[in-house]
Amino acid sequence: QQQVKQSPQSLIVQKGGISIINCAYENTAFDYFPWYQQFPGKGPALLIAIRPDVSEKKEGRFTISFNKSAKQFSLHIMDSQPGDSATYFCAASGGSQGNLIFGKGTKLSVKP
Amino acid sequence: ETGVTQTPRHLVMGMTNKKSLKCEQHLGHNAMYWYKQSAKKPLELMFVYSLEERVENNSVPSRFSPECPNSSHLFLHLHTLQPEDSALYLCASSQERGGQPQHFGDGTRLSIL
């Protein structure tokens, strides 16, 4: 119940295309859903996050879509660029301890 | 300096060595975390400190020994490690325990010979 399932494991997109990464969770106590971006040799950096009181959040080319009833959320990267090539992790947290539970990550490659 | 700084960035050690990883945060946060990152696995939370007190130990073997002398510094002391302990060790901090977002350092890449 504490797992966050992320797919796909890897993704190749052409420059200008849309990248979509999906995550699913079971624990209904989760109330914070961030996406982290990690470049090689760097630590994860918060990209965008959402709370379950909204169904969508957009920041520039990055959008989180959240479906509370299905317990799923996804990251959409519009107009994908080679500089977006990185590993993306979804996560969820909630409850008294508030620990972040991470997905396994998606390695995104954007081809020029 | 800003953010979360980890040293060393790379460490190679034998199974009988003793070494320490260091983390320093310049964000004024009260909670600090150690994570283990292995290929194709989710980040694994190892330890949580809140106001210098260890509040969580996620069944981590005793060969990993954390220390938090103050709210800005966190150490991970290593001894008698196993080859499966080779991984990227990440430190993070947040305003308070369970607070979001967490800010991560760039990690220490540990290789056990």
Backbone of each chain as ProteinMPNN parsed JSONL, in Angstrom:
{"seq_chain_A": "QQQVKQSPQSLIVQKGGISIINCAYENTAFDYFPWYQQFPGKGPALLIAIRPDVSEKKEGRFTISFNKSAKQFSLHIMDSQPGDSATYFCAASGGSQGNLIFGKGTKLSVKP", "coords_chain_A": {"N_chain_A": [[0.819, -1.205, 0.0], [2.126, 1.109, 0.402], [3.479, 1.636, -1.89], [4.521, 3.355, -4.888], [3.761, 3.234, -8.164], [5.415, 3.504, -11.17], [5.472, 4.368, -14.609], [6.433, 4.779, -18.089], [9.461, 2.747, -17.832], [11.503, 3.713, -19.378], [11.759, 6.253, -21.9], [11.553, 7.532, -25.122], [11.525, 10.42, -26.98], [10.769, 12.598, -29.656], [12.223, 15.777, -30.376], [10.215, 18.537, -29.571], [7.97, 17.042, -29.233], [5.44, 15.462, -27.084], [5.989, 14.419, -23.818], [4.999, 11.863, -21.682], [4.506, 10.673, -18.492], [3.513, 8.249, -16.171], [1.99, 7.639, -12.971], [0.885, 5.621, -10.226], [-0.896, 5.076, -7.193], [-1.684, 3.618, -3.953], [-2.283, 4.277, -1.329], [-4.616, 6.096, 0.336], [-4.156, 8.101, 2.091], [-2.167, 9.691, 1.177], [-1.235, 12.987, 0.363], [0.252, 14.74, -1.068], [1.968, 15.246, -4.017], [4.75, 15.104, -5.643], [6.944, 15.754, -8.448], [10.172, 14.86, -9.335], [13.207, 15.828, -10.904], [16.108, 14.466, -12.251], [19.393, 14.896, -13.181], [22.29, 13.33, -14.681], [24.828, 12.688, -12.314], [23.865, 14.507, -10.537], [21.727, 15.478, -7.768], [18.24, 14.65, -7.102], [15.876, 17.108, -8.113], [13.227, 19.2, -7.212], [10.562, 19.47, -9.421], [7.84, 20.006, -10.045], [4.768, 20.073, -8.213], [1.748, 18.722, -6.764], [-1.335, 18.982, -4.968], [-4.16, 17.076, -3.764], [-6.476, 18.6, -4.023], [-6.814, 19.853, -6.397], [-7.129, 19.21, -9.933], [-5.312, 19.589, -11.883], [-2.142, 21.005, -12.589], [-0.096, 23.508, -13.835], [3.09, 24.472, -14.935], [4.835, 26.388, -16.838], [6.155, 24.476, -19.412], [5.533, 22.147, -18.201], [3.158, 19.947, -16.841], [1.067, 18.658, -14.323], [-1.286, 16.131, -14.157], [-4.009, 15.056, -12.27], [-5.82, 12.403, -10.939], [-7.978, 11.73, -8.664], [-9.913, 9.782, -7.992], [-9.13, 7.584, -9.45], [-6.702, 7.211, -8.385], [-4.309, 8.071, -9.59], [-1.65, 9.846, -11.18], [-0.037, 12.057, -13.449], [2.742, 13.221, -15.413], [3.153, 15.663, -17.801], [5.131, 16.721, -20.413], [5.347, 19.311, -22.424], [6.241, 20.239, -25.81], [8.84, 18.984, -25.829], [12.314, 19.126, -25.097], [15.814, 18.604, -25.947], [17.323, 19.248, -23.681], [15.666, 18.454, -21.675], [16.176, 15.868, -21.226], [16.578, 13.448, -18.902], [16.263, 11.744, -15.723], [13.135, 11.082, -14.371], [11.268, 11.211, -11.426], [8.364, 10.226, -9.794], [6.581, 10.879, -6.776], [5.06, 10.405, -3.546], [3.469, 11.591, -0.61], [2.254, 11.69, 2.786], [0.097, 11.587, 5.69], [1.025, 11.059, 9.163], [3.827, 10.94, 9.392], [4.806, 11.788, 6.946], [6.692, 10.919, 5.071], [8.454, 10.728, 1.965], [7.481, 8.671, -0.667], [8.877, 7.058, -3.301], [8.596, 6.547, -6.875], [10.047, 4.213, -9.28], [11.352, 5.594, -11.238], [11.762, 7.225, -14.45], [13.556, 7.155, -17.35], [14.112, 9.66, -19.501], [14.685, 10.389, -22.841], [15.252, 12.863, -25.15], [15.217, 13.262, -28.473], [17.071, 15.124, -30.873]], "CA_chain_A": [[0.0, 0.0, 0.0], [3.001, 2.246, 0.427], [4.201, 1.744, -3.146], [4.117, 4.219, -5.984], [4.148, 2.525, -9.378], [5.713, 4.479, -12.215], [5.718, 3.824, -15.945], [7.298, 3.645, -18.411], [10.8, 2.775, -17.251], [12.273, 4.594, -20.245], [10.913, 6.932, -22.871], [12.272, 8.296, -26.138], [10.603, 11.361, -27.609], [11.402, 13.535, -30.577], [12.165, 17.2, -30.001], [8.938, 19.151, -29.887], [6.877, 16.133, -28.906], [4.917, 15.465, -25.722], [6.435, 13.298, -22.98], [3.988, 11.56, -20.663], [4.937, 9.676, -17.507], [2.364, 7.952, -15.327], [2.199, 7.034, -11.663], [-0.302, 5.17, -9.525], [-0.658, 4.845, -5.767], [-2.771, 2.927, -3.272], [-2.568, 4.837, -0.009], [-5.479, 7.268, 0.219], [-3.685, 9.14, 3.015], [-1.223, 10.565, 0.485], [-1.841, 14.275, 0.041], [1.236, 15.599, -1.739], [2.473, 14.441, -5.122], [5.759, 15.86, -6.395], [7.79, 15.152, -9.482], [11.558, 15.283, -9.241], [14.008, 15.684, -12.115], [17.492, 14.197, -11.869], [20.381, 14.799, -14.251], [23.434, 12.502, -14.274], [25.776, 13.331, -11.417], [23.172, 15.481, -9.697], [20.647, 14.952, -6.958], [16.894, 14.991, -7.577], [15.428, 18.482, -7.868], [11.778, 19.323, -7.362], [10.158, 20.053, -10.698], [6.472, 20.492, -9.897], [4.049, 19.244, -7.25], [0.308, 18.974, -6.711], [-2.116, 18.435, -3.857], [-5.345, 16.46, -4.361], [-7.651, 19.477, -4.131], [-6.912, 20.303, -7.787], [-6.949, 18.109, -10.879], [-4.248, 19.887, -12.827], [-1.268, 22.136, -12.257], [0.787, 23.76, -14.965], [4.181, 25.411, -14.744], [5.567, 26.421, -18.097], [5.882, 23.333, -20.285], [5.29, 20.972, -17.357], [1.812, 19.867, -16.287], [0.648, 17.452, -13.602], [-2.715, 15.796, -14.161], [-4.263, 14.243, -11.071], [-7.123, 11.746, -10.923], [-8.086, 11.217, -7.302], [-10.728, 8.568, -7.931], [-8.35, 6.479, -10.008], [-5.437, 7.192, -7.66], [-3.254, 8.155, -10.594], [-1.234, 11.17, -11.577], [0.888, 11.974, -14.568], [3.521, 14.392, -15.788], [3.187, 15.917, -19.234], [6.116, 17.722, -20.813], [5.003, 19.791, -23.769], [7.372, 20.767, -26.589], [10.021, 18.414, -25.181], [13.608, 19.604, -25.604], [16.945, 17.74, -25.551], [17.709, 19.596, -22.316], [14.763, 17.784, -20.724], [16.655, 14.489, -21.069], [16.903, 13.255, -17.489], [15.41, 10.749, -15.09], [12.039, 11.713, -13.651], [10.708, 10.402, -10.357], [7.183, 10.677, -9.085], [6.61, 10.536, -5.359], [3.845, 10.728, -2.809], [3.655, 11.625, 0.841], [1.063, 12.022, 3.55], [0.042, 10.943, 6.992], [1.695, 11.713, 10.29], [5.27, 11.028, 9.201], [5.042, 12.582, 5.752], [7.839, 10.483, 4.284], [8.261, 10.631, 0.53], [7.58, 7.349, -1.28], [9.243, 7.331, -4.68], [8.537, 5.553, -7.93], [11.352, 3.719, -9.693], [11.985, 6.518, -12.158], [11.639, 7.093, -15.904], [14.652, 7.82, -18.051], [13.601, 10.318, -20.695], [15.646, 10.866, -23.844], [14.62, 13.671, -26.178], [16.103, 13.259, -29.63], [16.997, 16.374, -31.633]], "C_chain_A": [[0.858, 1.263, 0.0], [3.712, 2.47, -0.901], [3.632, 2.827, -4.046], [4.654, 3.56, -7.257], [4.267, 3.511, -10.53], [5.977, 3.77, -13.531], [5.729, 4.952, -16.973], [8.655, 3.764, -17.714], [11.71, 3.687, -18.066], [11.373, 5.109, -21.349], [11.798, 7.715, -23.836], [11.258, 9.134, -26.899], [11.39, 12.245, -28.567], [11.25, 14.96, -30.053], [10.856, 17.801, -30.476], [7.74, 18.293, -29.55], [6.434, 16.257, -27.451], [5.414, 14.212, -24.993], [5.395, 13.098, -21.887], [4.495, 10.423, -19.78], [3.798, 9.501, -16.5], [2.765, 7.329, -13.995], [0.868, 6.669, -11.028], [0.057, 4.866, -8.076], [-1.865, 4.165, -5.167], [-3.218, 3.637, -1.993], [-3.38, 6.12, -0.115], [-5.094, 8.373, 1.198], [-2.67, 10.072, 2.346], [-1.917, 11.869, 0.11], [-0.876, 15.255, -0.606], [1.938, 14.746, -2.772], [3.458, 15.277, -5.938], [6.378, 15.047, -7.519], [9.182, 15.745, -9.321], [12.265, 14.969, -10.566], [15.46, 15.474, -11.679], [18.362, 14.058, -13.116], [21.546, 13.944, -13.756], [24.411, 13.291, -13.4], [25.161, 14.372, -10.489], [22.13, 14.786, -8.823], [19.294, 15.309, -7.552], [16.545, 16.425, -7.206], [13.93, 18.552, -8.12], [11.446, 20.071, -8.642], [8.792, 20.733, -10.561], [5.748, 19.556, -8.935], [2.582, 19.643, -7.219], [-0.282, 18.387, -5.445], [-3.469, 18.015, -4.41], [-6.581, 17.358, -4.453], [-7.804, 20.076, -5.526], [-6.616, 19.131, -8.709], [-5.805, 18.356, -11.855], [-3.451, 21.078, -12.33], [-0.263, 22.289, -13.381], [1.839, 24.782, -14.577], [5.035, 25.372, -16.004], [5.177, 25.257, -18.99], [5.503, 22.068, -19.507], [3.902, 21.045, -16.723], [1.647, 18.571, -15.526], [-0.855, 17.325, -13.781], [-2.959, 14.802, -13.039], [-5.681, 13.703, -11.105], [-7.282, 11.053, -9.572], [-8.854, 9.898, -7.239], [-9.97, 7.358, -8.453], [-7.03, 6.288, -9.271], [-4.264, 7.147, -8.628], [-2.89, 9.616, -10.815], [-0.146, 11.042, -12.627], [1.572, 13.309, -14.801], [3.509, 14.492, -17.308], [4.225, 17.001, -19.492], [5.805, 18.1, -22.253], [6.252, 20.306, -24.468], [8.697, 20.288, -25.985], [11.305, 18.836, -25.891], [14.725, 18.638, -25.182], [17.425, 18.007, -24.129], [16.804, 19.002, -21.259], [15.195, 16.34, -20.477], [17.211, 14.307, -19.664], [16.085, 12.071, -16.986], [14.383, 11.469, -14.23], [11.456, 10.735, -12.638], [9.407, 11.031, -9.876], [7.316, 10.232, -7.632], [5.27, 10.899, -4.745], [4.17, 10.757, -1.33], [2.333, 11.989, 1.507], [1.072, 11.309, 4.866], [0.907, 11.654, 8.008], [3.189, 11.885, 10.07], [5.644, 11.839, 7.973], [6.247, 12.17, 4.952], [7.47, 10.414, 2.81], [8.446, 9.184, 0.096], [7.775, 7.574, -2.768], [8.886, 6.188, -5.615], [9.95, 5.181, -8.355], [12.061, 4.623, -10.692], [11.738, 6.189, -13.619], [12.782, 7.856, -16.544], [14.132, 8.346, -19.377], [14.762, 10.755, -21.583], [14.879, 11.61, -24.916], [15.605, 13.81, -27.333], [15.94, 14.527, -30.448], [16.397, 16.173, -33.033]], "O_chain_A": [[0.39, 2.345, -0.353], [4.486, 3.42, -1.021], [2.452, 3.17, -3.984], [5.86, 3.357, -7.399], [3.334, 4.258, -10.823], [6.615, 2.718, -13.573], [5.095, 5.984, -16.753], [8.946, 4.779, -17.081], [12.585, 4.355, -17.513], [10.363, 4.494, -21.692], [12.68, 8.465, -23.417], [10.258, 8.619, -27.398], [12.542, 12.591, -28.306], [10.276, 15.293, -29.378], [10.439, 17.609, -31.618], [6.607, 18.772, -29.579], [6.981, 17.052, -26.687], [5.277, 13.094, -25.49], [4.965, 14.056, -21.246], [4.862, 9.354, -20.267], [3.202, 10.475, -16.04], [3.747, 6.591, -13.905], [-0.147, 7.325, -11.263], [1.176, 4.451, -7.775], [-2.937, 4.129, -5.771], [-4.393, 3.596, -1.628], [-2.877, 7.129, -0.609], [-5.651, 9.47, 1.139], [-2.35, 11.128, 2.891], [-3.039, 11.864, -0.396], [-1.15, 16.453, -0.682], [2.443, 13.666, -2.465], [3.061, 16.054, -6.806], [6.333, 13.817, -7.525], [9.352, 16.957, -9.189], [11.959, 13.987, -11.242], [15.977, 16.214, -10.842], [18.108, 13.223, -13.984], [21.77, 13.841, -12.55], [24.769, 14.425, -13.72], [25.875, 15.04, -9.741], [21.711, 13.662, -9.101], [19.209, 16.18, -8.418], [16.879, 16.896, -6.118], [13.429, 18.03, -9.116], [11.973, 21.151, -8.911], [8.628, 21.898, -10.923], [6.081, 18.374, -8.851], [2.219, 20.756, -7.599], [0.226, 17.399, -4.915], [-3.896, 18.546, -5.435], [-7.629, 16.91, -4.919], [-8.805, 20.732, -5.813], [-5.939, 18.178, -8.322], [-5.379, 17.447, -12.567], [-3.985, 22.017, -11.741], [0.346, 21.314, -13.822], [1.539, 25.814, -13.976], [5.837, 24.462, -16.211], [3.998, 25.072, -19.292], [5.19, 21.039, -20.105], [3.519, 22.064, -16.147], [2.034, 17.506, -16.008], [-1.601, 18.283, -13.584], [-2.217, 13.834, -12.874], [-6.636, 14.461, -11.279], [-6.792, 9.943, -9.364], [-8.468, 8.995, -6.498], [-10.145, 6.244, -7.959], [-6.32, 5.31, -9.509], [-3.361, 6.318, -8.513], [-3.724, 10.508, -10.655], [0.572, 10.044, -12.682], [1.062, 14.37, -14.441], [3.815, 13.528, -18.01], [4.2, 18.063, -18.87], [5.981, 17.303, -23.174], [7.201, 20.752, -23.822], [9.568, 21.097, -25.668], [11.366, 18.894, -27.119], [14.595, 17.938, -24.178], [17.884, 17.09, -23.447], [17.129, 19.036, -20.072], [14.637, 15.665, -19.612], [18.198, 14.94, -19.288], [15.311, 11.473, -17.734], [14.727, 12.36, -13.453], [11.187, 9.577, -12.958], [9.356, 12.226, -9.587], [8.077, 9.317, -7.315], [4.459, 11.605, -5.345], [5.045, 10.029, -0.86], [1.421, 12.521, 0.874], [1.965, 10.505, 5.134], [1.454, 12.724, 7.739], [3.764, 12.878, 10.515], [6.681, 12.503, 7.955], [6.792, 12.988, 4.211], [6.338, 10.09, 2.449], [9.44, 8.545, 0.443], [6.943, 8.202, -3.423], [8.872, 5.022, -5.22], [10.928, 5.746, -7.865], [13.247, 4.436, -10.963], [11.533, 5.032, -13.985], [12.956, 9.053, -16.311], [13.76, 7.577, -20.263], [15.7, 11.408, -21.125], [13.961, 11.06, -25.525], [16.679, 14.394, -27.19], [14.818, 14.969, -30.698], [16.269, 17.132, -33.794]]}, "seq_chain_B": "ETGVTQTPRHLVMGMTNKKSLKCEQHLGHNAMYWYKQSAKKPLELMFVYSLEERVENNSVPSRFSPECPNSSHLFLHLHTLQPEDSALYLCASSQERGGQPQHFGDGTRLSIL", "coords_chain_B": {"N_chain_B": [[27.519, 29.719, 0.293], [24.771, 27.824, -0.881], [21.834, 25.721, -0.376], [22.075, 22.135, -0.32], [24.911, 20.421, 0.539], [27.113, 17.81, -0.251], [29.806, 15.739, 0.752], [32.407, 13.22, 0.48], [32.212, 13.481, -3.148], [32.664, 11.185, -4.527], [33.512, 7.886, -3.508], [35.617, 5.244, -2.862], [35.968, 2.217, -1.301], [37.329, -0.446, 0.682], [35.965, -3.504, 2.015], [36.63, -3.688, 4.67], [37.215, -1.188, 5.544], [36.773, 2.014, 7.276], [34.786, 4.76, 6.862], [33.412, 8.094, 6.41], [30.494, 9.842, 5.391], [29.561, 13.154, 4.561], [27.16, 15.723, 5.107], [25.85, 18.917, 4.547], [23.598, 21.487, 5.205], [22.375, 24.607, 4.1], [20.027, 25.915, 4.458], [18.552, 26.488, 6.636], [16.895, 24.556, 7.638], [15.07, 22.14, 9.672], [14.906, 19.411, 9.581], [16.544, 16.464, 8.464], [17.659, 14.016, 6.1], [18.743, 10.737, 5.134], [19.126, 8.98, 2.133], [19.212, 6.04, 0.076], [20.189, 5.363, -3.197], [19.743, 3.125, -5.666], [20.323, 1.508, -8.818], [17.505, 1.32, -10.928], [15.72, 1.058, -8.845], [13.402, 2.316, -6.398], [14.088, 5.371, -4.605], [15.414, 4.797, -1.419], [14.472, 5.448, 1.793], [16.574, 5.96, 4.51], [17.355, 7.073, 7.068], [15.915, 9.459, 9.337], [16.209, 12.656, 10.676], [15.151, 14.94, 13.108], [15.421, 18.09, 14.334], [17.971, 17.438, 15.269], [17.536, 14.994, 16.449], [17.3, 11.52, 16.066], [14.635, 10.253, 14.401], [13.655, 8.261, 12.88], [14.482, 5.075, 11.657], [14.911, 3.073, 9.135], [15.056, 0.1, 9.282], [17.783, -0.231, 8.777], [20.962, -1.719, 8.266], [23.362, -2.175, 10.928], [25.895, -1.508, 10.172], [25.799, 0.904, 9.008], [25.934, 4.045, 10.372], [24.382, 6.786, 11.547], [24.89, 10.311, 12.268], [24.04, 13.334, 13.816], [25.132, 16.211, 14.59], [24.293, 18.856, 14.792], [21.647, 20.998, 13.566], [22.376, 21.623, 11.007], [24.222, 19.87, 10.002], [24.932, 16.572, 8.921], [25.975, 13.254, 9.238], [27.108, 10.153, 7.85], [28.334, 7.33, 9.024], [30.412, 4.741, 8.016], [31.115, 1.274, 8.09], [32.685, -1.86, 7.636], [31.38, -2.591, 5.216], [29.322, -4.104, 2.62], [29.476, -5.505, -0.73], [26.959, -5.059, -1.929], [26.214, -2.692, -0.907], [27.133, -0.699, -2.459], [26.272, 2.245, -4.032], [24.412, 5.275, -4.739], [24.425, 7.711, -2.341], [22.209, 9.833, -0.915], [21.594, 12.955, 0.572], [19.091, 14.869, 2.166], [17.033, 17.724, 2.991], [14.427, 19.346, 4.891], [11.982, 21.817, 5.871], [10.605, 21.077, 8.242], [10.128, 17.893, 9.904], [8.69, 15.699, 7.634], [7.898, 17.809, 6.182], [7.38, 19.567, 3.118], [8.786, 21.166, 0.202], [11.33, 18.551, -0.093], [14.791, 19.125, -0.166], [17.471, 18.101, -2.069], [20.891, 16.978, -1.878], [23.752, 16.492, -4.095], [24.729, 13.992, -3.78], [26.778, 11.147, -2.735], [28.758, 9.0, -4.493], [29.213, 5.751, -3.861], [31.471, 3.098, -3.853], [32.081, -0.226, -3.22], [34.754, -2.302, -2.777]], "CA_chain_B": [[26.977, 28.509, -0.298], [23.348, 27.603, -0.648], [21.366, 24.376, -0.667], [22.565, 20.974, 0.418], [26.224, 20.046, 0.014], [27.577, 16.509, 0.223], [31.192, 15.374, 0.477], [32.96, 13.452, -0.848], [31.306, 13.149, -4.241], [32.934, 9.787, -4.888], [34.272, 7.185, -2.474], [35.875, 3.83, -3.095], [36.509, 1.666, -0.074], [37.29, -1.875, 0.874], [34.926, -3.949, 2.94], [37.058, -3.572, 6.063], [37.509, 0.214, 5.859], [35.802, 2.876, 7.94], [34.744, 6.082, 6.249], [32.218, 8.867, 6.747], [29.913, 10.769, 4.432], [29.149, 14.389, 5.229], [26.117, 16.523, 4.473], [25.643, 20.204, 5.197], [22.529, 22.257, 4.559], [22.448, 26.049, 4.365], [18.656, 26.383, 4.22], [17.876, 26.748, 7.901], [15.893, 23.508, 7.867], [15.161, 21.418, 10.935], [14.874, 17.965, 9.342], [17.51, 15.972, 7.478], [17.367, 12.641, 5.694], [19.647, 9.953, 4.289], [18.497, 8.055, 1.199], [20.067, 5.21, -0.769], [19.665, 5.262, -4.548], [20.328, 2.052, -6.471], [19.784, 1.48, -10.181], [16.201, 0.709, -11.197], [14.952, 0.892, -7.61], [13.001, 3.601, -5.827], [14.918, 5.886, -3.515], [15.1, 4.152, -0.152], [14.728, 6.276, 2.963], [17.351, 5.227, 5.511], [17.256, 7.704, 8.385], [15.324, 10.784, 9.429], [16.537, 13.414, 11.877], [14.381, 16.151, 13.327], [16.049, 18.869, 15.404], [19.144, 16.666, 15.709], [17.154, 13.729, 17.071], [16.917, 10.509, 15.094], [13.229, 9.918, 14.597], [13.293, 7.124, 12.059], [15.542, 4.201, 11.166], [14.137, 2.114, 8.352], [15.659, -1.24, 9.257], [19.088, -0.143, 8.122], [21.967, -2.509, 8.996], [24.162, -1.393, 11.877], [27.15, -1.061, 9.554], [25.554, 2.319, 8.697], [25.695, 4.714, 11.644], [24.235, 8.215, 11.301], [25.157, 11.247, 13.356], [23.558, 14.684, 13.499], [25.619, 17.032, 15.7], [23.465, 20.063, 14.849], [20.597, 20.947, 12.539], [22.936, 21.908, 9.684], [25.175, 18.847, 9.584], [24.528, 15.172, 9.036], [27.038, 12.343, 8.822], [26.811, 8.732, 7.767], [29.56, 6.59, 9.263], [30.359, 3.449, 7.32], [32.151, 0.313, 8.473], [32.47, -3.261, 7.266], [30.308, -2.612, 4.231], [29.226, -5.215, 1.698], [29.4, -5.031, -2.12], [25.611, -4.592, -2.263], [26.042, -1.339, -0.378], [27.536, 0.245, -3.501], [25.081, 2.989, -4.456], [24.487, 6.717, -4.552], [23.821, 8.074, -1.072], [21.692, 11.19, -1.018], [21.138, 13.662, 1.763], [18.043, 15.843, 1.877], [16.544, 18.455, 4.155], [13.15, 20.033, 4.746], [11.759, 22.781, 6.943], [10.391, 20.242, 9.408], [9.942, 16.498, 9.538], [7.506, 15.505, 6.82], [7.628, 19.015, 5.422], [7.697, 19.527, 1.693], [9.521, 20.095, -0.464], [12.644, 18.17, 0.374], [15.874, 19.58, -1.021], [18.489, 17.061, -2.104], [22.246, 17.2, -2.32], [24.114, 15.767, -5.313], [25.028, 12.617, -3.438], [28.102, 10.528, -2.732], [28.771, 7.712, -5.207], [30.015, 4.842, -3.049], [31.805, 1.813, -4.472], [32.713, -1.131, -2.268], [35.572, -3.285, -3.497]], "C_chain_B": [[25.503, 28.393, 0.036], [23.023, 26.142, -0.849], [21.983, 23.322, 0.232], [23.851, 20.493, -0.253], [26.661, 18.723, 0.614], [29.036, 16.3, -0.178], [31.515, 14.026, 1.104], [31.927, 13.141, -1.931], [31.468, 11.694, -4.672], [33.775, 9.162, -3.781], [34.387, 5.724, -2.855], [36.512, 3.278, -1.822], [36.428, 0.152, -0.055], [36.29, -2.235, 1.95], [35.334, -3.777, 4.396], [37.345, -2.131, 6.479], [36.408, 0.857, 6.698], [35.897, 4.251, 7.295], [33.468, 6.783, 6.691], [31.8, 9.732, 5.58], [29.411, 11.985, 5.205], [28.103, 15.114, 4.405], [25.971, 17.815, 5.261], [24.548, 20.952, 4.452], [22.57, 23.703, 5.053], [21.063, 26.686, 4.214], [17.918, 26.703, 5.504], [16.795, 25.732, 8.227], [16.131, 22.773, 9.181], [15.162, 19.902, 10.782], [15.872, 17.594, 8.253], [17.317, 14.479, 7.29], [18.574, 12.028, 4.975], [18.813, 9.0, 3.439], [19.584, 7.238, 0.509], [19.412, 5.104, -2.136], [20.442, 4.202, -5.318], [19.629, 2.028, -7.819], [18.458, 0.728, -10.222], [15.419, 0.365, -9.935], [14.502, 2.263, -7.122], [14.019, 4.07, -4.795], [14.446, 5.267, -2.206], [15.46, 5.096, 0.991], [15.447, 5.434, 4.018], [17.117, 5.784, 6.913], [16.596, 9.074, 8.25], [15.76, 11.412, 10.746], [15.662, 14.661, 11.929], [14.969, 16.867, 14.525], [17.137, 18.053, 16.099], [18.798, 15.349, 16.409], [16.742, 12.736, 15.985], [15.492, 10.073, 15.37], [12.8, 8.731, 13.777], [14.546, 6.4, 11.581], [14.831, 3.07, 10.437], [14.855, 0.789, 8.185], [16.99, -1.257, 8.531], [20.106, -0.94, 8.936], [22.869, -1.623, 9.844], [25.507, -0.972, 11.308], [27.023, 0.383, 9.019], [25.179, 3.003, 10.007], [25.586, 6.21, 11.406], [24.585, 9.041, 12.533], [24.706, 12.627, 12.912], [23.955, 15.612, 14.639], [24.869, 18.348, 15.858], [22.541, 20.055, 13.647], [21.125, 21.2, 11.137], [23.814, 20.799, 9.139], [24.646, 17.449, 9.86], [25.662, 14.312, 8.494], [26.465, 10.937, 8.692], [28.127, 7.983, 7.874], [29.401, 5.174, 8.735], [31.456, 2.52, 7.835], [31.712, -1.093, 8.111], [31.318, -3.387, 6.275], [30.421, -3.811, 3.306], [29.143, -4.688, 0.262], [28.027, -4.496, -2.506], [25.304, -3.214, -1.697], [26.521, -0.279, -1.37], [26.292, 0.909, -4.065], [25.397, 4.477, -4.386], [23.75, 7.048, -3.257], [23.484, 9.563, -1.101], [21.268, 11.707, 0.346], [20.062, 14.659, 1.328], [17.676, 16.577, 3.156], [15.185, 19.056, 3.832], [12.927, 20.91, 5.97], [11.499, 22.077, 8.271], [10.164, 18.825, 8.94], [8.629, 16.35, 8.781], [7.148, 16.732, 6.002], [8.052, 18.86, 3.969], [7.896, 20.952, 1.194], [10.786, 19.705, 0.289], [13.672, 18.631, -0.669], [17.015, 18.573, -0.931], [19.866, 17.623, -2.446], [22.527, 16.376, -3.576], [24.632, 14.356, -5.032], [26.502, 12.267, -3.368], [27.98, 9.183, -3.433], [29.741, 6.798, -4.481], [30.226, 3.526, -3.781], [32.57, 0.982, -3.462], [33.461, -2.209, -3.056], [35.486, -4.655, -2.847]], "O_chain_B": [[25.054, 28.812, 1.103], [23.82, 25.396, -1.418], [22.357, 23.582, 1.376], [23.875, 20.2, -1.448], [26.594, 18.527, 1.828], [29.446, 16.634, -1.289], [30.964, 13.698, 2.155], [30.869, 12.587, -1.632], [30.515, 11.059, -5.124], [34.637, 9.816, -3.193], [33.392, 5.054, -3.133], [37.497, 3.83, -1.33], [35.565, -0.449, -0.695], [35.826, -1.377, 2.701], [34.471, -3.724, 5.272], [37.681, -1.875, 7.635], [35.297, 0.342, 6.82], [36.981, 4.828, 7.201], [32.566, 6.17, 7.262], [32.637, 10.286, 4.868], [28.912, 11.878, 6.325], [28.148, 15.121, 3.175], [25.969, 17.807, 6.492], [24.565, 21.042, 3.225], [22.769, 23.979, 6.236], [20.953, 27.866, 3.879], [16.77, 27.145, 5.463], [15.882, 26.016, 9.003], [17.235, 22.779, 9.727], [15.394, 19.184, 11.755], [16.027, 18.303, 7.258], [16.873, 13.772, 8.194], [19.325, 12.727, 4.295], [17.923, 8.311, 3.938], [20.724, 7.683, 0.375], [18.225, 4.795, -2.237], [21.633, 4.355, -5.588], [18.488, 2.472, -7.948], [18.31, -0.345, -9.637], [14.558, -0.514, -9.953], [15.157, 3.266, -7.406], [14.723, 3.263, -4.188], [13.251, 5.217, -1.917], [16.617, 5.492, 1.138], [14.997, 4.345, 4.374], [16.731, 5.055, 7.827], [16.695, 9.746, 7.223], [15.69, 10.78, 11.8], [15.463, 15.343, 10.924], [15.012, 16.308, 15.621], [17.213, 17.986, 17.326], [19.691, 14.666, 16.91], [15.947, 13.057, 15.102], [15.185, 9.579, 16.455], [11.689, 8.231, 13.953], [15.526, 7.015, 11.162], [14.219, 2.207, 11.067], [15.218, 0.404, 7.073], [17.288, -2.177, 7.769], [20.117, -0.851, 10.164], [23.106, -0.462, 9.511], [26.195, -0.151, 11.914], [28.016, 0.997, 8.629], [24.227, 2.599, 10.675], [26.588, 6.854, 11.095], [24.579, 8.555, 13.664], [24.954, 13.04, 11.779], [23.177, 15.784, 15.577], [24.819, 18.898, 16.958], [22.652, 19.176, 12.793], [20.393, 21.01, 10.165], [24.122, 20.781, 7.948], [24.009, 17.186, 10.88], [26.232, 14.596, 7.441], [25.476, 10.585, 9.335], [28.938, 7.993, 6.948], [28.396, 4.507, 8.975], [32.601, 2.942, 7.997], [30.548, -1.467, 8.254], [30.4, -4.185, 6.468], [31.469, -4.451, 3.216], [28.774, -3.531, 0.06], [27.93, -3.58, -3.323], [24.252, -2.639, -1.979], [26.331, 0.915, -1.137], [25.369, 0.233, -4.52], [26.502, 4.879, -4.023], [22.579, 6.701, -3.101], [24.349, 10.42, -1.284], [20.671, 10.995, 1.153], [20.135, 15.22, 0.235], [17.968, 16.116, 4.26], [14.833, 19.25, 2.669], [13.609, 20.759, 6.984], [12.088, 22.425, 9.295], [10.023, 18.568, 7.745], [7.585, 16.82, 9.233], [6.202, 16.702, 5.215], [8.972, 18.107, 3.65], [7.249, 21.869, 1.699], [11.249, 20.418, 1.178], [13.448, 18.537, -1.876], [17.469, 18.237, 0.163], [19.998, 18.596, -3.189], [21.656, 15.653, -4.062], [24.939, 13.613, -5.964], [27.358, 12.993, -3.874], [27.195, 8.329, -3.021], [30.949, 7.038, -4.482], [29.274, 2.915, -4.268], [33.58, 1.424, -2.914], [32.885, -2.921, -3.879], [36.111, -5.604, -3.32]]}, "name": "protein", "num_of_chains": 2, "seq": "QQQVKQSPQSLIVQKGGISIINCAYENTAFDYFPWYQQFPGKGPALLIAIRPDVSEKKEGRFTISFNKSAKQFSLHIMDSQPGDSATYFCAASGGSQGNLIFGKGTKLSVKPETGVTQTPRHLVMGMTNKKSLKCEQHLGHNAMYWYKQSAKKPLELMFVYSLEERVENNSVPSRFSPECPNSSHLFLHLHTLQPEDSALYLCASSQERGGQPQHFGDGTRLSIL"}
